Amino acid sequence: MSEGHSSKAVLIAGPTASGKSALALELALNVGGVVINADSMQVYRDLRIITARPTEDEQARVPHRLYGHVDAAVNFSAGAWVADAATVLEQARAEGRLPIFVGGTGLYFKALTAGLSVVPPIPAEVRENVRARLERNGVEALHAELARRDPRAAERLNLRDRARIARALEVVEATGRSLFDWHHEGQPPLLPKHSFRAVFLAPERDELYARIDARFAAMLGAGALEEVERLGARGLDPLLPAMKAHGVPGLIRYLRGELDLEEAATIGRADTRHYAKRQFTWFRHQLPEFEWVKPVEAGGWLAAAAGRDRRP
């Protein structure tokens, strides 16, 4: 490894099913890198198949970090991920390995390259009380309450976004300040400008949707339904992030007898497609420093990245 690795990193982002993990693995093999997860669902231990985590064979070929290290009962946050990422980034540099961050969670990459707002921990009793009111009174009532206590947050949040409305209300209840006030007081980025190279894999939409559909079918064939059944049997809060992973809600409804399997799969595929659309929009507007590359051009990009990182 060259000494240049001590100050460089590679960031590989893109919509779900765009080939990010394969590109990261190939680069890591070429340059002696470590693959670091930047996907908010692949952190969960319970969600190996339904989130298409790297296989055991792939993880044995090069070091992989921050995959499946969090229990589904944990409401894992971007702040917690940044803390974990700081640790593995330091380890990679100490080992002389190129850190390769790969995933589709825009907020993780934003935190990595632009810093993150610091919101104090929310007491468990506040969180539980807000969620109880959400279940009892519904999202509209909670949004109306938020509008009285934090009008700015209420105005900026979608009326149907249960999780974010609950989060904003938790913050104002626990701290007396708006969530958006906290956004102005943050941690510095782990990767400042000019210390990384970043790519966003951007397939054609029709090609991407076909890959999403094929992958969902493959996941079902590989045991995703049984995985979700085990998760559902834990009786976890449905508002937890792991319980809302694409495919999970529909398959749980199938297991309860509310849908047939094809209906559940249709919901899972549609949710994944909608998420992919949001990923395109989010990265385009929030992370303009990412270089957009079609997957068919990824080989050339990889060769350039490997060549740059081999220079002393």
N, C-alpha and C positions, 0 to 999 in steps of 0.2 A: 504493500500500500504506500501511496505517496503521502507526504506530510500535508498535502493539500486537503486531504479528507478532514483534518482537524477543524477546518473552518467552513466546509461545504456540506450541503445536504441536497437531496433531490426530492421533489414533491410530485407525486403522480395522482391526479384526481380525475374525475369523470363520472358520468351517470352510471347507475347500477348496470351490470352485465356488459360493460364496454371493453373489458379485457385488461383492466388496471393491474390485477394481481399477477397475471402472467407476465406483463411487462416488468413489474417490479422484481419478480423472481429472476427473470432473464438478466436484468441489470445487476442484481445482487450477485449472481453467479459470475458475471463478467468481471466485476470489480472488487469482489470480496465485501459486499455490503451486508447490512442488516435491514430487514423489512419491518417497518413499524406501522402498526394499524392505526388508521385515521378514519375509521368507520364506527359510528356510534352504536350500531347493533352487533357488530362482530366482537365487541368487548365482552358480550355475555356468554358465560359458560354453557347455558342451557340452549343456545341458539346456534349450533354448529352447522346443521344442514340447511335450515330455512334461511340463513343469511349467507350461504355459500362461502364459508370460511375456507382458507387454504387447507388442503388435505394434510394428513399426517406425513405423507411422503414428501410433499412440497416443503413442509416445515422442517423436515429432517435434512433437506438439501442445503438450506442456508438458515441462519438464525432469524426467527420471527418473534416479535415482541408485541405485547398488549392485545393478544388474541385470546378470548375466552377466559379472561382473568377476573371477571366480575360476576357475582351471583345475580340472577334475575330479580331477586327481591330488592336489589339496591337501585335507588333512583340516581344513576350515575350521571354526573354533570360534565359540562365542558371544562369547568375549573378543575375537577378531579382528573380528567384526562390530561390536561396540561401539566399537572403536577407529576403524573406518571410519565408523560412524554419527556419532561425535563430530566428525569432519572435515567431513562433508557438512552436519551441523546448523549448524556455525559458518559455513560458506559460505552456507547459506540465509539465515541471519540477517544476514550482511553484505550480501547482495543485497536484503534487505527482502522475502523470499518466505516464505510460510507453509510450515513443514515439515509434510508429511503422510506419516506412517509407515503403511504398509499391508502386511499379510501375515497368516499363520496360525501363525507359530512363537511359541508362548507364552513360551519362554525368552528370546527376543529382547526381547519387550515387558516381561518381568519385569526383565531387565537394564537396560532403558531407564528404567524407573520406580522400581525398588527397588535398583539396583546389582547387582554381580556379584562372586562370589568370585574371588580371584586365585590360580590354580594356576601354579606355575613351569613353563616349557616342559619337555616330556618329551624327553630325549635320544633321537635316532633309534634308537640301538642297543637301548635299553630297549623302545621301542615294537615294533621288529621282532622282538625276542626273545619278547615276550609273544604277539604274533600268530602266530609260528611254533609256539609251544606250543599255542595255541588250535587251529590247524589240525591239529597232530599228535595231540593228546590229547583234543580235544573240549571243549565248553563246561562239561560237568559236572566234569571234572577241574580246569579253571581256577577254577570256582566253589568247589570244595573247597579249593584253594590260597588263594583269597581269604578263605575262612572262617577259615583258620588265621592269616592275617597281618592281616586287617582284618575282624573279626567283625561290626562294626556295618554296614559296607558290604554284606557278603555277605547279612546278614539283610534288608536293605532292597531288594535287587535281585532281580528275577525270575530264576529259575534258567535260563531260556532266552534271556535278554537278552545276547547275545554281545558287542555293542558296549560296553555299560555295564560289564559284568564285566571286560572287557579294560581299559577306561579306568581303573576303580578299582584294578586290580592294577598298571597302569603307574604310577599316582600314588604308591602306597605303595612300590613298588620304587625309584622315582626320588627320592622325598623323605623316605621313612621315616615319613610321616604319612598319616592317613586322608584320603580325599577330603572327608569331611564336616567334618574339622577346618578345611580350607581354606575351606569355605563360610562360616565365621564371620568371615573376614578378607577384606573385599571393597572394591571401588571404590564410590564414591557414585554415585547415579543421575544420568544425563544430564538427565533431566526430573524435578525434584522435584515434590512435590504442588502442586496449584493452578497448574501451568504448562502444563497440557495438557487437552484434552477427548478422551475415549476412548469408542469405540462398538464393540460386538460384534454383527455381523450374525448373526441366529439364525433361519434358515428352518425351516419345518416339516420333519420328518425325511423324509417321503415325497417332498416336493418336492425336497429337497436330493439324495436318492439318485437321483432321476430326472435331475437336472442333472449329477450325477457321471457317470452312465452315458452320457448324451448327449455330454458333453464328452470322455470317453475315446474314444468312436467318432469324434468330430470330430478329435481329435489324431491318431488312426491315419490318417484321411483326409488330414491335413495333412503327413504325413511323419514321424510319431513313430518308426515302425519303422526307417526309414533312419537317423534320428538315433541311436537306440539301437544300431544295427549299427555305426556309426562309433565310438561310445563303447566297445562291447565289443571292437572290433578293437585298442584301445589296450592291452589286457591288464592293466588296473589291478587293484589289490587289491580283492577283493569286499567287504571291510569298510569301504572308503571311503564317506562319506556319499552321494556322487553315484551310486555303484553300487547304492544301496538306495532311490533315489527311487521313488515309487509308479509301478508299471508297468514299471520297468527290469528287475528280476529275472525276471519272467515272460516278457518279450519276449526277453531273452537266452536263456532256456531254449528258447523257440520257435526262435530262430536256430540253436541247437545241435541242433535236431531232437528235443528231449525232450518237447515239447508241440505241439499244433496251435495255430493262431492264436486260435481262440475260447477255448481253455483258458487261454492266456496273458492274453487280455483279461479273462476272468472273474476271474483272480487279481488283475490290476491294479485292476479295479473294486472287488473285495472289500477289498483292502488300503486303497484310498482311503476307502471307507465306514468301515472300522474306525478309520482315522486321524481322520476327521471326528467320530466318537463321542468319541474321546480329547480332541479339541480342545474340544468342549462341556464336558466334565468338567474339564479343566485350567483353562480360563478361569473357570469358575464358582467353583472353589475357590481358585485362585492369584491372580486379578486381579479382585477384587470391585468395584474402582473403575470398571470398564468398564460402560457403559450398554447393556443388551441391547435390540436393535431388530429387528423383522422387516423383511426387505428391502422389503416393500410400504410400510413407514413410513419408509424411508430418505430419501425426498425431503424430508419434513418435517424430519428430523434435519439433513440437509445444509443446508437453508435457514437453520435456527437456527444451525448452526456458521458458515456464511458470514456471517450477520448479526452474530454476536458478534465475529468476527474483522475485520469492517469498521469496528467502532467504534474510535475513537482511544483 
